Amino acid sequence: MTDRERVTAALRHQQPDRTPYVIVLTKRAQAAMRDWYGSDDYQQLIHNSIHKVTARPGPKAQWLSDTVFQDEWGVHWDRSIDRDIGNVCNRLLPERDLSNLEVPDPRAPDKFADFADQIAAGHGRFIRFSISFALFERAWTLRGMENLLLDMVEAPGFVDELLDVLTDYAVALAEQAVQHDIDAVHLPDDWGSQ
């Protein structure tokens, strides 16, 4: 069986010849593995069953300093402590108002420019298109966690409107991704538990 067949069988509740798996390491763990093996060759030993592909970020995505990264929405991530994701250090929606929210273009011409190459790199594996920070996570990065939780109680209409905007963006990305040879669309949204 290929890894793609193994994952597909497992999703169908069928017994594959061996259990498919995915191992994702933090930057610190990657460095430790690189030091132990003397190179990045350890990644070939891990041989994950699932291969993640992503859309290119928009033009706003850039490093603002050695430790602060701005994503395509304009959210600033301070990676001085948590070097993998970081901590949000700005608030794009300080008020319950979406009029100034700049949504990245999910249909930008270069959004999927290298998608075929990403897919080819995962040959034989289950290809998963990942839209990280899609709904709840994106909402709190834009609004702030405390504000979003209060909004859910005090202004559910605003939350509905915000989540509709984010859902429209994610759907537009997924519509483009499924035109390629992928196996799944994954929204790894964290609702407060891992």
C-alpha positions as CSV (number, residue, x, y, z in Angstrom):
1,M,0.0,0.0,0.0
2,T,1.1,3.6,-0.6
3,D,0.8,6.1,2.2
4,R,-2.1,7.7,0.3
5,E,-3.9,4.3,0.3
6,R,-3.1,3.7,4.0
7,V,-4.7,7.1,5.1
8,T,-7.7,6.6,2.8
9,A,-8.3,3.1,4.2
10,A,-8.0,4.4,7.8
11,L,-10.5,7.2,7.0
12,R,-12.9,4.5,5.7
13,H,-12.4,2.5,8.9
14,Q,-10.6,-0.3,7.0
15,Q,-7.4,-1.9,8.3
16,P,-4.3,-0.7,6.4
17,D,-1.2,-2.8,6.2
18,R,0.4,-0.5,8.8
19,T,-0.8,2.6,10.7
20,P,-0.4,5.9,8.8
21,Y,1.1,8.7,10.9
22,V,2.3,12.3,10.8
23,I,5.1,13.7,13.0
24,V,5.4,17.5,13.1
25,L,8.3,18.9,15.1
26,T,8.8,22.4,16.7
27,K,11.8,24.4,15.5
28,R,13.6,23.5,18.7
29,A,13.0,19.8,18.1
30,Q,14.0,20.1,14.4
31,A,17.3,21.7,15.5
32,A,17.9,18.8,18.0
33,M,17.2,16.3,15.2
34,R,19.4,18.2,12.8
35,D,22.2,18.2,15.4
36,W,21.8,14.5,16.2
37,Y,21.8,13.4,12.5
38,G,24.2,16.1,11.3
39,S,21.8,17.2,8.5
40,D,18.1,17.5,7.5
41,D,18.2,13.9,6.3
42,Y,16.2,12.8,9.3
43,Q,13.1,14.0,7.6
44,Q,13.4,11.2,5.1
45,L,13.5,8.7,8.0
46,I,10.3,10.2,9.5
47,H,8.5,9.7,6.1
48,N,5.1,11.1,7.1
49,S,2.1,9.5,5.6
50,I,0.4,12.9,5.0
51,H,1.9,15.7,2.9
52,K,0.8,19.2,3.7
53,V,0.4,21.8,0.9
54,T,-0.6,25.4,1.4
55,A,-1.5,28.5,-0.7
56,R,1.0,31.3,-1.0
57,P,0.5,34.1,1.5
58,G,-0.4,37.5,0.2
59,P,1.9,40.5,-0.2
60,K,1.5,41.7,3.4
61,A,3.3,38.6,4.8
62,Q,6.8,39.6,5.8
63,W,9.2,39.8,8.7
64,L,9.0,43.2,10.4
65,S,12.0,42.5,12.6
66,D,14.2,39.6,13.7
67,T,11.3,38.4,15.9
68,V,8.1,39.8,14.6
69,F,6.3,38.3,11.5
70,Q,3.3,39.9,9.9
71,D,0.9,37.5,8.2
72,E,-1.1,38.1,5.1
73,W,-3.9,39.6,7.1
74,G,-1.6,42.1,8.8
75,V,-1.5,40.3,12.2
76,H,1.9,40.7,13.9
77,W,3.3,37.6,15.6
78,D,6.0,38.1,18.2
79,R,8.2,35.0,17.9
80,S,10.8,36.0,20.5
81,I,9.5,33.3,22.9
82,D,7.4,30.9,20.9
83,R,9.5,30.6,17.7
84,D,7.0,28.3,15.9
85,I,3.8,30.4,16.0
86,G,4.4,33.4,18.2
87,N,2.1,35.6,20.2
88,V,-0.2,38.2,18.5
89,C,1.1,41.6,19.4
90,N,-1.4,43.9,17.6
91,R,-5.1,44.1,17.2
92,L,-6.6,44.8,13.7
93,L,-10.2,45.0,14.9
94,P,-10.1,46.9,18.2
95,E,-13.8,47.8,17.8
96,R,-16.8,45.8,16.6
97,D,-16.5,47.1,13.1
98,L,-15.4,45.3,9.9
99,S,-15.4,48.3,7.6
100,N,-11.6,48.7,7.7
101,L,-10.8,44.9,7.5
102,E,-8.6,44.2,4.5
103,V,-9.3,40.6,3.5
104,P,-6.5,39.1,1.5
105,D,-7.4,38.1,-2.1
106,P,-8.1,34.4,-2.0
107,R,-8.1,34.3,-5.8
108,A,-4.9,36.3,-6.4
109,P,-3.2,34.9,-9.5
110,D,-0.1,33.7,-7.7
111,K,-1.9,32.2,-4.7
112,F,-1.5,28.7,-6.1
113,A,1.5,29.3,-8.4
114,D,3.7,26.6,-6.9
115,F,0.9,24.2,-5.9
116,A,1.6,21.6,-8.5
117,D,5.3,21.4,-7.3
118,Q,4.1,21.1,-3.6
119,I,1.8,18.3,-4.6
120,A,4.5,16.5,-6.6
121,A,6.9,16.7,-3.6
122,G,4.4,14.5,-1.7
123,H,4.2,11.8,-4.4
124,G,2.6,8.6,-3.0
125,R,1.4,10.3,0.2
126,F,-2.0,11.6,1.2
127,I,-2.1,15.2,0.1
128,R,-3.8,17.6,2.6
129,F,-4.4,21.2,1.8
130,S,-4.2,23.1,5.0
131,I,-5.9,26.4,5.8
132,S,-4.5,27.3,9.2
133,F,-6.0,30.0,11.4
134,A,-9.2,29.8,9.3
135,L,-12.2,30.6,11.4
136,F,-12.2,30.8,15.2
137,E,-8.4,31.2,15.4
138,R,-8.4,33.9,12.7
139,A,-11.3,35.7,14.4
140,W,-9.4,36.0,17.7
141,T,-6.1,37.0,16.0
142,L,-8.0,39.9,14.5
143,R,-10.2,40.8,17.4
144,G,-8.2,39.6,20.5
145,M,-9.3,36.5,22.4
146,E,-10.9,38.4,25.3
147,N,-12.8,40.7,23.0
148,L,-14.0,37.8,20.8
149,L,-15.3,35.9,23.8
150,L,-17.1,38.9,25.0
151,D,-18.5,39.5,21.5
152,M,-20.0,36.0,21.5
153,V,-22.1,37.0,24.5
154,E,-22.7,40.7,23.9
155,A,-22.7,41.0,20.1
156,P,-23.4,37.6,18.5
157,G,-24.5,39.3,15.2
158,F,-21.0,40.9,14.9
159,V,-19.4,37.5,15.5
160,D,-21.7,35.9,12.8
161,E,-20.7,38.7,10.4
162,L,-16.9,38.2,11.1
163,L,-17.1,34.4,10.8
164,D,-19.0,34.8,7.5
165,V,-16.2,36.9,6.1
166,L,-13.6,34.4,7.3
167,T,-15.7,31.4,6.0
168,D,-16.1,33.1,2.6
169,Y,-12.3,33.4,2.4
170,A,-11.6,29.8,3.4
171,V,-14.3,28.5,1.0
172,A,-12.7,30.5,-1.9
173,L,-9.3,29.0,-1.1
174,A,-10.8,25.5,-0.9
175,E,-12.6,25.9,-4.2
176,Q,-9.3,26.6,-5.9
177,A,-7.4,23.8,-4.1
178,V,-9.8,21.1,-5.0
179,Q,-9.2,21.8,-8.7
180,H,-5.8,20.0,-8.1
181,D,-5.0,16.4,-7.2
182,I,-5.4,16.7,-3.4
183,D,-7.1,14.3,-1.0
184,A,-8.4,16.6,1.7
185,V,-9.0,20.2,2.9
186,H,-8.0,20.7,6.5
187,L,-9.0,23.6,8.7
188,P,-6.9,22.9,11.8
189,D,-8.9,25.4,13.9
190,D,-8.2,25.2,17.7
191,W,-11.3,25.7,19.7
192,G,-9.4,25.7,23.0
193,S,-8.3,22.1,23.3
194,Q,-5.7,20.1,21.4
